[in-house]
Amino acid sequence: MTLDRRSILKGGAALGLAGTGSLADFAKAWAQQSPWKVEQGATLNLLRWKRFVEAEDVQFMKLVAAFEQANGCKINVTNESYDDIQPKASVVANTGQGLDMVWGLYSLPHLFPEKCLDVTDVADYLGKAHGGWTDSAQKYGRSGNKWIAIPIATTGSLMNYRLAASEKAGFKEFPKDTAAFLEYAKAMSANKTPIGMAFGHASGDGNWLYWCLWAFGGNLVDANDKVVLNSPETAKALEYGKALYETFIPGTASWNDSSNNKAFLSGDLYCTNNGISIYVTAKRENPAIAADMNHAYMPVGPVGRPTELHLSFPILTFNFTKAPNACKAFIAFMLDAANFNPWMEAAQGYLSHFLLDYDKNPVWTADPKTTPYRDVSKRTMTPAGLGTLGEKPAAAIADFIVVDMFANYVTGRQDLKTAMAGAERQARRIYR
């Protein structure tokens, strides 16, 4: 059953609700028709990542307030940095107390699938109502034959670049392959308009290095989940990463997820990988930079196909929650069209959808600079690469195995063979 605002408000009016079209009215009518009846007096504790686009967070909290009022429950929302989500969620998973839901990153639910509530009914309801799920949503949400999480959205890790500086460097269009991208990086550096991407423990931005690994045919594991990291293809990826690093603005080895945003917006950085948050902030605080920037997909490497890893946000419910219906209802409420479409518009392209019907949201075409972010949930790979998404690749990305391998080599801390061998040993301990 699809609960669009117009039809549900008609139903709400028949039940004596005011048909004003407000979010509060929609929430009341939605609660009356919801397949999940919220437990009386329920209190939910939700952990989510800190906002990068303020308007997104404001709209999200409006949804929270409307759901609370309509269902007579309380939702306590705690915001933490990307890097703090996984360790705090892991503690709760081990102790069985403190949180009901976590809106986390990448494959977080697969670190402890046995602690996640089965939400297959929510996934089926939403998929049927909103055009079906992308392939990546199936991989992120499912464990075996059940859904252990609902993929809410993706933040695209795309190239953010300055137009005038790129043209001055000889590039009227952004490079489409890795060879041209390296030449671009060199030319930008020579013109003192450098580029830079994180080699540090940036949980979102640092995983551009998976793109680099895959672009040259390197892989953490093969299709049978056998560790194959120590390979000639990985060596080529590392050499490419080092060549890029030598052109980068200083300091990228210690960057976190906010470092490149700050450098770009201050005018010190002219190209980086990021979500659309740089552009959103620039439109508000530095219109000159916003007018002089654009976005592009990550260049394609020798493998001849996109190898992007975008920052996906699944929400999980712990199976020890005292209010499973409230958790399920809240997730379904967030992703129903009358709520999710305005929320996406408020996010201004920072959140891209996993449900296919939302391709039609006008946020993706009103500003052409936003359009590349529309399809990131369709293009993204998962941290498992060729392998099976589960606890092991979730642990590997949480431990920054790929990121540290690149950082150790490009900074000179280790030679090529040592960097690969060390990362391989770490991976084997996880995949044994």
PENOR-V773207 format. One line per field, one symbol per residue. psi: psi as a letter, one per 30 degrees, with the letter a starting at -180 (. if undefined). Layout:
psi=???
This chain:
psi=kkileeeffeeeefggkkhfgleeeeeeeeeffkfjjkkkgkkkjkkllkkfjeeeeeeefeeeeeeeeffhlkjjkkklleffeeeeeeeeeefglelelkjakbgefffieffkkjheeeeeeeeefhgllleeeeeefkjbglkfljjelkjkilkklkeeeeeefgjflkkfleeeeeeeeeeeeeghillklkgaijfdefgffeeeeefgglkelafggkkgejleeeeeeeeeeeeeefflkkfffgkaffeeeeeeffgfkfklklageeeeeeeefifeeefglalllklkaffglkhkjljkjkklkkfgkfieeeeeeeeeeefkefeeeeeeeefhfekllfkffgffkffffejfffeffegefefkalffbfakkaeefeeeeegheeeeeeeeeffgelleeeeeeeeeeeeeeeg.
